[in-house]
Amino acid sequence: MLEVDNRVIIPELTHTRFVISAADVIHSYACPSLGIKADAYPGRLNQASVYVNRPGTFFGQCSEICGILHSSMPIAIQSVSIKDFLL
Ligand SMILES: [Cu+2]
């Protein structure tokens, strides 16, 4: 239940900034293994910075009770080498 249709692809060994918002209700974009947890508000921008020092896939979930589909809002972030990121 943690896989997604489209993973967020980020480059490793690079400072990456996530700009987080929502389209409907308040969510929380959380990926514990990357130390990310930021509320997503409709009409507002929130941000989180991350520096990933290895390739891999990191999973998370929405962590704000947001509605009946809250339990099926997975997050998957994949870090790849800069060379692969630029392809
Ligand atoms: Cu939720």
PDB file of the backbone (N, CA, C, O) and the ligand in Angstrom, with CONECT records:
HET     CU  A 101       1
ATOM      1  N   MET A   1       0.822  -1.216   0.000  1.00  0.00           N
ATOM      2  CA  MET A   1       0.000   0.000   0.000  1.00  0.00           C
ATOM      3  C   MET A   1       0.860   1.271   0.000  1.00  0.00           C
ATOM      4  O   MET A   1       0.324   2.372   0.135  1.00  0.00           O
ATOM      5  N   LEU A   2       2.175   1.136  -0.148  1.00  0.00           N
ATOM      6  CA  LEU A   2       3.037   2.322  -0.124  1.00  0.00           C
ATOM      7  C   LEU A   2       3.537   2.723  -1.509  1.00  0.00           C
ATOM      8  O   LEU A   2       4.178   3.763  -1.657  1.00  0.00           O
ATOM      9  N   GLU A   3       3.253   1.914  -2.517  1.00  0.00           N
ATOM     10  CA  GLU A   3       3.717   2.268  -3.858  1.00  0.00           C
ATOM     11  C   GLU A   3       2.777   3.305  -4.467  1.00  0.00           C
ATOM     12  O   GLU A   3       1.591   3.357  -4.143  1.00  0.00           O
ATOM     13  N   VAL A   4       3.327   4.117  -5.344  1.00  0.00           N
ATOM     14  CA  VAL A   4       2.556   5.185  -5.982  1.00  0.00           C
ATOM     15  C   VAL A   4       2.647   5.043  -7.500  1.00  0.00           C
ATOM     16  O   VAL A   4       3.482   4.297  -8.011  1.00  0.00           O
ATOM     17  N   ASP A   5       1.792   5.755  -8.210  1.00  0.00           N
ATOM     18  CA  ASP A   5       1.845   5.732  -9.669  1.00  0.00           C
ATOM     19  C   ASP A   5       3.090   6.467 -10.184  1.00  0.00           C
ATOM     20  O   ASP A   5       3.743   6.008 -11.121  1.00  0.00           O
ATOM     21  N   ASN A   6       3.409   7.595  -9.574  1.00  0.00           N
ATOM     22  CA  ASN A   6       4.541   8.411 -10.006  1.00  0.00           C
ATOM     23  C   ASN A   6       5.374   8.790  -8.784  1.00  0.00           C
ATOM     24  O   ASN A   6       4.934   9.574  -7.943  1.00  0.00           O
ATOM     25  N   ARG A   7       6.567   8.235  -8.694  1.00  0.00           N
ATOM     26  CA  ARG A   7       7.444   8.582  -7.583  1.00  0.00           C
ATOM     27  C   ARG A   7       8.027   9.979  -7.784  1.00  0.00           C
ATOM     28  O   ARG A   7       8.189  10.442  -8.913  1.00  0.00           O
ATOM     29  N   VAL A   8       8.337  10.636  -6.683  1.00  0.00           N
ATOM     30  CA  VAL A   8       9.073  11.885  -6.751  1.00  0.00           C
ATOM     31  C   VAL A   8      10.539  11.511  -6.929  1.00  0.00           C
ATOM     32  O   VAL A   8      11.117  10.831  -6.081  1.00  0.00           O
ATOM     33  N   ILE A   9      11.134  11.948  -8.019  1.00  0.00           N
ATOM     34  CA  ILE A   9      12.528  11.625  -8.305  1.00  0.00           C
ATOM     35  C   ILE A   9      13.389  12.831  -7.949  1.00  0.00           C
ATOM     36  O   ILE A   9      13.154  13.937  -8.437  1.00  0.00           O
ATOM     37  N   ILE A  10      14.395  12.611  -7.091  1.00  0.00           N
ATOM     38  CA  ILE A  10      15.298  13.692  -6.701  1.00  0.00           C
ATOM     39  C   ILE A  10      16.735  13.223  -6.897  1.00  0.00           C
ATOM     40  O   ILE A  10      17.004  12.022  -6.862  1.00  0.00           O
ATOM     41  N   PRO A  11      17.658  14.154  -7.102  1.00  0.00           N
ATOM     42  CA  PRO A  11      19.064  13.766  -7.247  1.00  0.00           C
ATOM     43  C   PRO A  11      19.716  13.571  -5.883  1.00  0.00           C
ATOM     44  O   PRO A  11      19.433  14.311  -4.941  1.00  0.00           O
ATOM     45  N   GLU A  12      20.592  12.571  -5.784  1.00  0.00           N
ATOM     46  CA  GLU A  12      21.340  12.393  -4.540  1.00  0.00           C
ATOM     47  C   GLU A  12      22.472  13.411  -4.481  1.00  0.00           C
ATOM     48  O   GLU A  12      22.827  14.013  -5.495  1.00  0.00           O
ATOM     49  N   LEU A  13      23.034  13.600  -3.299  1.00  0.00           N
ATOM     50  CA  LEU A  13      24.162  14.506  -3.078  1.00  0.00           C
ATOM     51  C   LEU A  13      23.866  15.925  -3.551  1.00  0.00           C
ATOM     52  O   LEU A  13      24.759  16.629  -4.023  1.00  0.00           O
ATOM     53  N   THR A  14      22.629  16.331  -3.424  1.00  0.00           N
ATOM     54  CA  THR A  14      22.199  17.664  -3.841  1.00  0.00           C
ATOM     55  C   THR A  14      21.174  18.180  -2.836  1.00  0.00           C
ATOM     56  O   THR A  14      20.312  17.430  -2.377  1.00  0.00           O
ATOM     57  N   HIS A  15      21.272  19.449  -2.502  1.00  0.00           N
ATOM     58  CA  HIS A  15      20.253  20.028  -1.636  1.00  0.00           C
ATOM     59  C   HIS A  15      18.972  20.205  -2.444  1.00  0.00           C
ATOM     60  O   HIS A  15      18.979  20.837  -3.499  1.00  0.00           O
ATOM     61  N   THR A  16      17.886  19.649  -1.949  1.00  0.00           N
ATOM     62  CA  THR A  16      16.603  19.696  -2.656  1.00  0.00           C
ATOM     63  C   THR A  16      15.578  20.353  -1.762  1.00  0.00           C
ATOM     64  O   THR A  16      15.496  20.054  -0.571  1.00  0.00           O
ATOM     65  N   ARG A  17      14.799  21.246  -2.334  1.00  0.00           N
ATOM     66  CA  ARG A  17      13.738  21.915  -1.582  1.00  0.00           C
ATOM     67  C   ARG A  17      12.389  21.453  -2.104  1.00  0.00           C
ATOM     68  O   ARG A  17      12.123  21.539  -3.303  1.00  0.00           O
ATOM     69  N   PHE A  18      11.540  20.964  -1.215  1.00  0.00           N
ATOM     70  CA  PHE A  18      10.171  20.606  -1.552  1.00  0.00           C
ATOM     71  C   PHE A  18       9.292  21.807  -1.245  1.00  0.00           C
ATOM     72  O   PHE A  18       9.348  22.360  -0.147  1.00  0.00           O
ATOM     73  N   VAL A  19       8.491  22.204  -2.202  1.00  0.00           N
ATOM     74  CA  VAL A  19       7.482  23.233  -1.979  1.00  0.00           C
ATOM     75  C   VAL A  19       6.140  22.518  -1.958  1.00  0.00           C
ATOM     76  O   VAL A  19       5.748  21.882  -2.937  1.00  0.00           O
ATOM     77  N   ILE A  20       5.439  22.628  -0.835  1.00  0.00           N
ATOM     78  CA  ILE A  20       4.305  21.758  -0.546  1.00  0.00           C
ATOM     79  C   ILE A  20       3.028  22.581  -0.406  1.00  0.00           C
ATOM     80  O   ILE A  20       2.990  23.591   0.296  1.00  0.00           O
ATOM     81  N   SER A  21       1.990  22.124  -1.090  1.00  0.00           N
ATOM     82  CA  SER A  21       0.687  22.769  -0.997  1.00  0.00           C
ATOM     83  C   SER A  21      -0.382  21.690  -1.140  1.00  0.00           C
ATOM     84  O   SER A  21      -0.059  20.511  -1.279  1.00  0.00           O
ATOM     85  N   ALA A  22      -1.630  22.081  -1.107  1.00  0.00           N
ATOM     86  CA  ALA A  22      -2.733  21.128  -1.259  1.00  0.00           C
ATOM     87  C   ALA A  22      -3.814  21.767  -2.102  1.00  0.00           C
ATOM     88  O   ALA A  22      -3.893  22.991  -2.210  1.00  0.00           O
ATOM     89  N   ALA A  23      -4.644  20.934  -2.695  1.00  0.00           N
ATOM     90  CA  ALA A  23      -5.708  21.437  -3.562  1.00  0.00           C
ATOM     91  C   ALA A  23      -7.068  21.384  -2.894  1.00  0.00           C
ATOM     92  O   ALA A  23      -7.994  22.056  -3.348  1.00  0.00           O
ATOM     93  N   ASP A  24      -7.218  20.608  -1.831  1.00  0.00           N
ATOM     94  CA  ASP A  24      -8.555  20.435  -1.272  1.00  0.00           C
ATOM     95  C   ASP A  24      -8.612  20.709   0.235  1.00  0.00           C
ATOM     96  O   ASP A  24      -9.227  21.686   0.664  1.00  0.00           O
ATOM     97  N   VAL A  25      -7.987  19.870   1.020  1.00  0.00           N
ATOM     98  CA  VAL A  25      -8.013  20.020   2.484  1.00  0.00           C
ATOM     99  C   VAL A  25      -6.584  19.960   3.008  1.00  0.00           C
ATOM    100  O   VAL A  25      -5.637  19.823   2.233  1.00  0.00           O
ATOM    101  N   ILE A  26      -6.430  20.063   4.326  1.00  0.00           N
ATOM    102  CA  ILE A  26      -5.091  20.022   4.920  1.00  0.00           C
ATOM    103  C   ILE A  26      -4.583  18.577   4.918  1.00  0.00           C
ATOM    104  O   ILE A  26      -5.252  17.665   5.402  1.00  0.00           O
ATOM    105  N   HIS A  27      -3.390  18.396   4.365  1.00  0.00           N
ATOM    106  CA  HIS A  27      -2.689  17.118   4.424  1.00  0.00           C
ATOM    107  C   HIS A  27      -1.362  17.357   5.145  1.00  0.00           C
ATOM    108  O   HIS A  27      -1.034  18.487   5.507  1.00  0.00           O
ATOM    109  N   SER A  28      -0.621  16.296   5.343  1.00  0.00           N
ATOM    110  CA  SER A  28       0.725  16.444   5.865  1.00  0.00           C
ATOM    111  C   SER A  28       1.642  15.527   5.075  1.00  0.00           C
ATOM    112  O   SER A  28       1.457  14.310   5.049  1.00  0.00           O
ATOM    113  N   TYR A  29       2.632  16.130   4.431  1.00  0.00           N
ATOM    114  CA  TYR A  29       3.563  15.385   3.582  1.00  0.00           C
ATOM    115  C   TYR A  29       4.682  14.876   4.475  1.00  0.00           C
ATOM    116  O   TYR A  29       5.533  15.646   4.920  1.00  0.00           O
ATOM    117  N   ALA A  30       4.676  13.576   4.733  1.00  0.00           N
ATOM    118  CA  ALA A  30       5.623  13.021   5.700  1.00  0.00           C
ATOM    119  C   ALA A  30       6.397  11.860   5.113  1.00  0.00           C
ATOM    120  O   ALA A  30       5.827  10.937   4.530  1.00  0.00           O
ATOM    121  N   CYS A  31       7.711  11.927   5.279  1.00  0.00           N
ATOM    122  CA  CYS A  31       8.596  10.827   4.893  1.00  0.00           C
ATOM    123  C   CYS A  31       9.624  10.701   6.013  1.00  0.00           C
ATOM    124  O   CYS A  31      10.660  11.365   5.974  1.00  0.00           O
ATOM    125  N   PRO A  32       9.354   9.860   7.008  1.00  0.00           N
ATOM    126  CA  PRO A  32      10.192   9.831   8.214  1.00  0.00           C
ATOM    127  C   PRO A  32      11.660   9.520   7.955  1.00  0.00           C
ATOM    128  O   PRO A  32      12.529  10.089   8.615  1.00  0.00           O
ATOM    129  N   SER A  33      11.955   8.638   7.020  1.00  0.00           N
ATOM    130  CA  SER A  33      13.355   8.274   6.814  1.00  0.00           C
ATOM    131  C   SER A  33      14.167   9.406   6.198  1.00  0.00           C
ATOM    132  O   SER A  33      15.397   9.363   6.238  1.00  0.00           O
ATOM    133  N   LEU A  34      13.520  10.406   5.636  1.00  0.00           N
ATOM    134  CA  LEU A  34      14.219  11.590   5.136  1.00  0.00           C
ATOM    135  C   LEU A  34      14.063  12.779   6.079  1.00  0.00           C
ATOM    136  O   LEU A  34      14.609  13.851   5.818  1.00  0.00           O
ATOM    137  N   GLY A  35      13.341  12.604   7.148  1.00  0.00           N
ATOM    138  CA  GLY A  35      13.156  13.696   8.102  1.00  0.00           C
ATOM    139  C   GLY A  35      12.230  14.777   7.603  1.00  0.00           C
ATOM    140  O   GLY A  35      12.333  15.930   8.021  1.00  0.00           O
ATOM    141  N   ILE A  36      11.324  14.417   6.713  1.00  0.00           N
ATOM    142  CA  ILE A  36      10.375  15.394   6.163  1.00  0.00           C
ATOM    143  C   ILE A  36       9.020  15.205   6.816  1.00  0.00           C
ATOM    144  O   ILE A  36       8.500  14.090   6.870  1.00  0.00           O
ATOM    145  N   LYS A  37       8.455  16.279   7.306  1.00  0.00           N
ATOM    146  CA  LYS A  37       7.053  16.273   7.715  1.00  0.00           C
ATOM    147  C   LYS A  37       6.579  17.719   7.674  1.00  0.00           C
ATOM    148  O   LYS A  37       6.955  18.532   8.518  1.00  0.00           O
ATOM    149  N   ALA A  38       5.759  18.024   6.696  1.00  0.00           N
ATOM    150  CA  ALA A  38       5.318  19.401   6.515  1.00  0.00           C
ATOM    151  C   ALA A  38       3.840  19.409   6.159  1.00  0.00           C
ATOM    152  O   ALA A  38       3.398  18.657   5.290  1.00  0.00           O
ATOM    153  N   ASP A  39       3.086  20.257   6.827  1.00  0.00           N
ATOM    154  CA  ASP A  39       1.663  20.362   6.518  1.00  0.00           C
ATOM    155  C   ASP A  39       1.465  20.980   5.141  1.00  0.00           C
ATOM    156  O   ASP A  39       2.216  21.861   4.724  1.00  0.00           O
ATOM    157  N   ALA A  40       0.446  20.504   4.450  1.00  0.00           N
ATOM    158  CA  ALA A  40       0.098  21.012   3.121  1.00  0.00           C
ATOM    159  C   ALA A  40      -1.256  21.689   3.227  1.00  0.00           C
ATOM    160  O   ALA A  40      -2.270  21.030   3.454  1.00  0.00           O
ATOM    161  N   TYR A  41      -1.273  23.011   3.064  1.00  0.00           N
ATOM    162  CA  TYR A  41      -2.496  23.792   3.199  1.00  0.00           C
ATOM    163  C   TYR A  41      -2.969  24.276   1.841  1.00  0.00           C
ATOM    164  O   TYR A  41      -2.152  24.700   1.023  1.00  0.00           O
ATOM    165  N   PRO A  42      -4.262  24.225   1.582  1.00  0.00           N
ATOM    166  CA  PRO A  42      -4.771  24.808   0.342  1.00  0.00           C
ATOM    167  C   PRO A  42      -4.491  26.315   0.316  1.00  0.00           C
ATOM    168  O   PRO A  42      -4.750  27.010   1.298  1.00  0.00           O
ATOM    169  N   GLY A  43      -3.973  26.812  -0.781  1.00  0.00           N
ATOM    170  CA  GLY A  43      -3.733  28.239  -0.925  1.00  0.00           C
ATOM    171  C   GLY A  43      -2.488  28.754  -0.252  1.00  0.00           C
ATOM    172  O   GLY A  43      -2.251  29.962  -0.256  1.00  0.00           O
ATOM    173  N   ARG A  44      -1.678  27.881   0.328  1.00  0.00           N
ATOM    174  CA  ARG A  44      -0.444  28.310   0.975  1.00  0.00           C
ATOM    175  C   ARG A  44       0.691  27.414   0.515  1.00  0.00           C
ATOM    176  O   ARG A  44       0.463  26.294   0.058  1.00  0.00           O
ATOM    177  N   LEU A  45       1.914  27.911   0.636  1.00  0.00           N
ATOM    178  CA  LEU A  45       3.088  27.117   0.284  1.00  0.00           C
ATOM    179  C   LEU A  45       3.889  26.855   1.546  1.00  0.00           C
ATOM    180  O   LEU A  45       4.125  27.762   2.344  1.00  0.00           O
ATOM    181  N   ASN A  46       4.297  25.630   1.718  1.00  0.00           N
ATOM    182  CA  ASN A  46       5.181  25.256   2.811  1.00  0.00           C
ATOM    183  C   ASN A  46       6.429  24.675   2.171  1.00  0.00           C
ATOM    184  O   ASN A  46       6.387  24.266   1.011  1.00  0.00           O
ATOM    185  N   GLN A  47       7.531  24.630   2.892  1.00  0.00           N
ATOM    186  CA  GLN A  47       8.723  24.088   2.280  1.00  0.00           C
ATOM    187  C   GLN A  47       9.505  23.226   3.251  1.00  0.00           C
ATOM    188  O   GLN A  47       9.449  23.402   4.468  1.00  0.00           O
ATOM    189  N   ALA A  48      10.235  22.289   2.670  1.00  0.00           N
ATOM    190  CA  ALA A  48      11.101  21.405   3.444  1.00  0.00           C
ATOM    191  C   ALA A  48      12.347  21.155   2.617  1.00  0.00           C
ATOM    192  O   ALA A  48      12.271  20.987   1.400  1.00  0.00           O
ATOM    193  N   SER A  49      13.484  21.129   3.274  1.00  0.00           N
ATOM    194  CA  SER A  49      14.744  20.893   2.574  1.00  0.00           C
ATOM    195  C   SER A  49      15.285  19.527   2.948  1.00  0.00           C
ATOM    196  O   SER A  49      15.114  19.063   4.075  1.00  0.00           O
ATOM    197  N   VAL A  50      15.932  18.896   2.001  1.00  0.00           N
ATOM    198  CA  VAL A  50      16.498  17.577   2.252  1.00  0.00           C
ATOM    199  C   VAL A  50      17.795  17.443   1.470  1.00  0.00           C
ATOM    200  O   VAL A  50      17.941  17.979   0.372  1.00  0.00           O
ATOM    201  N   TYR A  51      18.724  16.718   2.060  1.00  0.00           N
ATOM    202  CA  TYR A  51      19.979  16.373   1.384  1.00  0.00           C
ATOM    203  C   TYR A  51      20.116  14.871   1.500  1.00  0.00           C
ATOM    204  O   TYR A  51      20.373  14.359   2.590  1.00  0.00           O
ATOM    205  N   VAL A  52      19.951  14.158   0.409  1.00  0.00           N
ATOM    206  CA  VAL A  52      20.007  12.693   0.420  1.00  0.00           C
ATOM    207  C   VAL A  52      21.397  12.270  -0.033  1.00  0.00           C
ATOM    208  O   VAL A  52      21.849  12.649  -1.113  1.00  0.00           O
ATOM    209  N   ASN A  53      22.071  11.482   0.799  1.00  0.00           N
ATOM    210  CA  ASN A  53      23.456  11.119   0.482  1.00  0.00           C
ATOM    211  C   ASN A  53      23.592   9.717  -0.097  1.00  0.00           C
ATOM    212  O   ASN A  53      24.695   9.175  -0.163  1.00  0.00           O
ATOM    213  N   ARG A  54      22.465   9.124  -0.520  1.00  0.00           N
ATOM    214  CA  ARG A  54      22.556   7.785  -1.107  1.00  0.00           C
ATOM    215  C   ARG A  54      21.365   7.561  -2.028  1.00  0.00           C
ATOM    216  O   ARG A  54      20.318   8.186  -1.863  1.00  0.00           O
ATOM    217  N   PRO A  55      21.529   6.671  -2.997  1.00  0.00           N
ATOM    218  CA  PRO A  55      20.380   6.332  -3.825  1.00  0.00           C
ATOM    219  C   PRO A  55      19.438   5.421  -3.061  1.00  0.00           C
ATOM    220  O   PRO A  55      19.865   4.683  -2.173  1.00  0.00           O
ATOM    221  N   GLY A  56      18.169   5.469  -3.397  1.00  0.00           N
ATOM    222  CA  GLY A  56      17.201   4.596  -2.726  1.00  0.00           C
ATOM    223  C   GLY A  56      15.803   5.127  -2.861  1.00  0.00           C
ATOM    224  O   GLY A  56      15.573   6.200  -3.419  1.00  0.00           O
ATOM    225  N   THR A  57      14.876   4.364  -2.345  1.00  0.00           N
ATOM    226  CA  THR A  57      13.471   4.761  -2.356  1.00  0.00           C
ATOM    227  C   THR A  57      13.000   4.904  -0.920  1.00  0.00           C
ATOM    228  O   THR A  57      13.239   4.029  -0.088  1.00  0.00           O
ATOM    229  N   PHE A  58      12.343   5.990  -0.641  1.00  0.00           N
ATOM    230  CA  PHE A  58      11.929   6.330   0.712  1.00  0.00           C
ATOM    231  C   PHE A  58      10.413   6.518   0.718  1.00  0.00           C
ATOM    232  O   PHE A  58       9.858   7.259  -0.093  1.00  0.00           O
ATOM    233  N   PHE A  59       9.772   5.839   1.638  1.00  0.00           N
ATOM    234  CA  PHE A  59       8.309   5.824   1.648  1.00  0.00           C
ATOM    235  C   PHE A  59       7.754   6.614   2.825  1.00  0.00           C
ATOM    236  O   PHE A  59       8.365   6.704   3.890  1.00  0.00           O
ATOM    237  N   GLY A  60       6.592   7.173   2.598  1.00  0.00           N
ATOM    238  CA  GLY A  60       5.894   7.885   3.653  1.00  0.00           C
ATOM    239  C   GLY A  60       4.407   7.856   3.376  1.00  0.00           C
ATOM    240  O   GLY A  60       3.950   7.217   2.429  1.00  0.00           O
ATOM    241  N   GLN A  61       3.672   8.541   4.196  1.00  0.00           N
ATOM    242  CA  GLN A  61       2.221   8.632   4.023  1.00  0.00           C
ATOM    243  C   GLN A  61       1.749   9.993   4.497  1.00  0.00           C
ATOM    244  O   GLN A  61       2.448  10.689   5.234  1.00  0.00           O
ATOM    245  N   CYS A  62       0.558  10.358   4.065  1.00  0.00           N
ATOM    246  CA  CYS A  62      -0.084  11.545   4.626  1.00  0.00           C
ATOM    247  C   CYS A  62      -0.227  11.327   6.131  1.00  0.00           C
ATOM    248  O   CYS A  62      -0.638  10.253   6.570  1.00  0.00           O
ATOM    249  N   SER A  63       0.112  12.344   6.915  1.00  0.00           N
ATOM    250  CA  SER A  63       0.008  12.144   8.351  1.00  0.00           C
ATOM    251  C   SER A  63      -0.873  13.199   9.010  1.00  0.00           C
ATOM    252  O   SER A  63      -0.623  13.616  10.141  1.00  0.00           O
ATOM    253  N   GLU A  64      -1.888  13.615   8.301  1.00  0.00           N
ATOM    254  CA  GLU A  64      -2.923  14.490   8.865  1.00  0.00           C
ATOM    255  C   GLU A  64      -4.257  13.883   8.434  1.00  0.00           C
ATOM    256  O   GLU A  64      -4.502  13.679   7.245  1.00  0.00           O
ATOM    257  N   ILE A  65      -5.105  13.599   9.403  1.00  0.00           N
ATOM    258  CA  ILE A  65      -6.404  13.012   9.060  1.00  0.00           C
ATOM    259  C   ILE A  65      -7.133  13.988   8.138  1.00  0.00           C
ATOM    260  O   ILE A  65      -7.518  15.085   8.542  1.00  0.00           O
ATOM    261  N   CYS A  66      -7.312  13.550   6.875  1.00  0.00           N
ATOM    262  CA  CYS A  66      -7.789  14.493   5.865  1.00  0.00           C
ATOM    263  C   CYS A  66      -9.103  14.074   5.209  1.00  0.00           C
ATOM    264  O   CYS A  66      -9.666  14.842   4.428  1.00  0.00           O
ATOM    265  N   GLY A  67      -9.591  12.907   5.499  1.00  0.00           N
ATOM    266  CA  GLY A  67     -10.835  12.472   4.873  1.00  0.00           C
ATOM    267  C   GLY A  67     -10.885  10.959   4.810  1.00  0.00           C
ATOM    268  O   GLY A  67     -10.040  10.270   5.381  1.00  0.00           O
ATOM    269  N   ILE A  68     -11.895  10.446   4.101  1.00  0.00           N
ATOM    270  CA  ILE A  68     -12.083   9.002   4.106  1.00  0.00           C
ATOM    271  C   ILE A  68     -10.980   8.265   3.359  1.00  0.00           C
ATOM    272  O   ILE A  68     -10.783   7.071   3.586  1.00  0.00           O
ATOM    273  N   LEU A  69     -10.257   8.944   2.477  1.00  0.00           N
ATOM    274  CA  LEU A  69      -9.172   8.286   1.744  1.00  0.00           C
ATOM    275  C   LEU A  69      -7.797   8.546   2.354  1.00  0.00           C
ATOM    276  O   LEU A  69      -6.767   8.287   1.732  1.00  0.00           O
ATOM    277  N   HIS A  70      -7.800   9.058   3.568  1.00  0.00           N
ATOM    278  CA  HIS A  70      -6.526   9.377   4.221  1.00  0.00           C
ATOM    279  C   HIS A  70      -5.599   8.168   4.298  1.00  0.00           C
ATOM    280  O   HIS A  70      -4.385   8.304   4.145  1.00  0.00           O
ATOM    281  N   SER A  71      -6.163   6.997   4.532  1.00  0.00           N
ATOM    282  CA  SER A  71      -5.314   5.813   4.715  1.00  0.00           C
ATOM    283  C   SER A  71      -4.727   5.308   3.408  1.00  0.00           C
ATOM    284  O   SER A  71      -3.903   4.394   3.421  1.00  0.00           O
ATOM    285  N   SER A  72      -5.125   5.874   2.294  1.00  0.00           N
ATOM    286  CA  SER A  72      -4.543   5.440   1.022  1.00  0.00           C
ATOM    287  C   SER A  72      -3.905   6.619   0.290  1.00  0.00           C
ATOM    288  O   SER A  72      -4.173   6.857  -0.888  1.00  0.00           O
ATOM    289  N   MET A  73      -3.058   7.347   1.009  1.00  0.00           N
ATOM    290  CA  MET A  73      -2.310   8.451   0.404  1.00  0.00           C
ATOM    291  C   MET A  73      -0.824   8.216   0.611  1.00  0.00           C
ATOM    292  O   MET A  73      -0.204   8.882   1.440  1.00  0.00           O
ATOM    293  N   PRO A  74      -0.246   7.283  -0.126  1.00  0.00           N
ATOM    294  CA  PRO A  74       1.169   6.994   0.057  1.00  0.00           C
ATOM    295  C   PRO A  74       2.065   8.061  -0.578  1.00  0.00           C
ATOM    296  O   PRO A  74       1.631   8.839  -1.428  1.00  0.00           O
ATOM    297  N   ILE A  75       3.307   8.073  -0.147  1.00  0.00           N
ATOM    298  CA  ILE A  75       4.328   8.983  -0.682  1.00  0.00           C
ATOM    299  C   ILE A  75       5.556   8.129  -0.975  1.00  0.00           C
ATOM    300  O   ILE A  75       5.969   7.336  -0.128  1.00  0.00           O
ATOM    301  N   ALA A  76       6.140   8.273  -2.143  1.00  0.00           N
ATOM    302  CA  ALA A  76       7.373   7.564  -2.473  1.00  0.00           C
ATOM    303  C   ALA A  76       8.341   8.538  -3.122  1.00  0.00           C
ATOM    304  O   ALA A  76       8.032   9.154  -4.142  1.00  0.00           O
ATOM    305  N   ILE A  77       9.508   8.668  -2.524  1.00  0.00           N
ATOM    306  CA  ILE A  77      10.545   9.573  -3.020  1.00  0.00           C
ATOM    307  C   ILE A  77      11.749   8.717  -3.384  1.00  0.00           C
ATOM    308  O   ILE A  77      12.246   7.944  -2.564  1.00  0.00           O
ATOM    309  N   GLN A  78      12.208   8.859  -4.606  1.00  0.00           N
ATOM    310  CA  GLN A  78      13.340   8.055  -5.060  1.00  0.00           C
ATOM    311  C   GLN A  78      14.512   8.966  -5.360  1.00  0.00           C
ATOM    312  O   GLN A  78      14.387   9.920  -6.128  1.00  0.00           O
ATOM    313  N   SER A  79      15.656   8.672  -4.751  1.00  0.00           N
ATOM    314  CA  SER A  79      16.853   9.446  -5.064  1.00  0.00           C
ATOM    315  C   SER A  79      17.704   8.641  -6.036  1.00  0.00           C
ATOM    316  O   SER A  79      17.889   7.435  -5.874  1.00  0.00           O
ATOM    317  N   VAL A  80      18.207   9.324  -7.034  1.00  0.00           N
ATOM    318  CA  VAL A  80      19.029   8.694  -8.064  1.00  0.00           C
ATOM    319  C   VAL A  80      20.300   9.522  -8.241  1.00  0.00           C
ATOM    320  O   VAL A  80      20.385  10.654  -7.765  1.00  0.00           O
ATOM    321  N   SER A  81      21.273   8.953  -8.922  1.00  0.00           N
ATOM    322  CA  SER A  81      22.509   9.694  -9.168  1.00  0.00           C
ATOM    323  C   SER A  81      22.198  10.911 -10.037  1.00  0.00           C
ATOM    324  O   SER A  81      21.206  10.936 -10.766  1.00  0.00           O
ATOM    325  N   ILE A  82      23.046  11.895  -9.945  1.00  0.00           N
ATOM    326  CA  ILE A  82      22.827  13.111 -10.728  1.00  0.00           C
ATOM    327  C   ILE A  82      22.806  12.788 -12.219  1.00  0.00           C
ATOM    328  O   ILE A  82      22.042  13.377 -12.985  1.00  0.00           O
ATOM    329  N   LYS A  83      23.657  11.844 -12.618  1.00  0.00           N
ATOM    330  CA  LYS A  83      23.697  11.448 -14.032  1.00  0.00           C
ATOM    331  C   LYS A  83      22.329  10.890 -14.469  1.00  0.00           C
ATOM    332  O   LYS A  83      21.801  11.274 -15.514  1.00  0.00           O
ATOM    333  N   ASP A  84      21.770   9.992 -13.667  1.00  0.00           N
ATOM    334  CA  ASP A  84      20.457   9.435 -14.017  1.00  0.00           C
ATOM    335  C   ASP A  84      19.363  10.487 -13.921  1.00  0.00           C
ATOM    336  O   ASP A  84      18.412  10.471 -14.702  1.00  0.00           O
ATOM    337  N   PHE A  85      19.493  11.397 -12.971  1.00  0.00           N
ATOM    338  CA  PHE A  85      18.481  12.439 -12.811  1.00  0.00           C
ATOM    339  C   PHE A  85      18.402  13.319 -14.053  1.00  0.00           C
ATOM    340  O   PHE A  85      17.318  13.747 -14.448  1.00  0.00           O
ATOM    341  N   LEU A  86      19.530  13.581 -14.654  1.00  0.00           N
ATOM    342  CA  LEU A  86      19.570  14.479 -15.812  1.00  0.00           C
ATOM    343  C   LEU A  86      19.189  13.789 -17.114  1.00  0.00           C
ATOM    344  O   LEU A  86      19.015  14.461 -18.131  1.00  0.00           O
ATOM    345  N   LEU A  87      19.054  12.473 -17.111  1.00  0.00           N
ATOM    346  CA  LEU A  87      18.671  11.762 -18.342  1.00  0.00           C
ATOM    347  C   LEU A  87      17.210  11.993 -18.675  1.00  0.00           C
ATOM    348  O   LEU A  87      16.716  11.472 -19.675  1.00  0.00           O
TER     349      LEU A  87
HETATM  350 CU    CU A 101      -4.424  12.367   5.157  1.00  0.00          CU2+
END
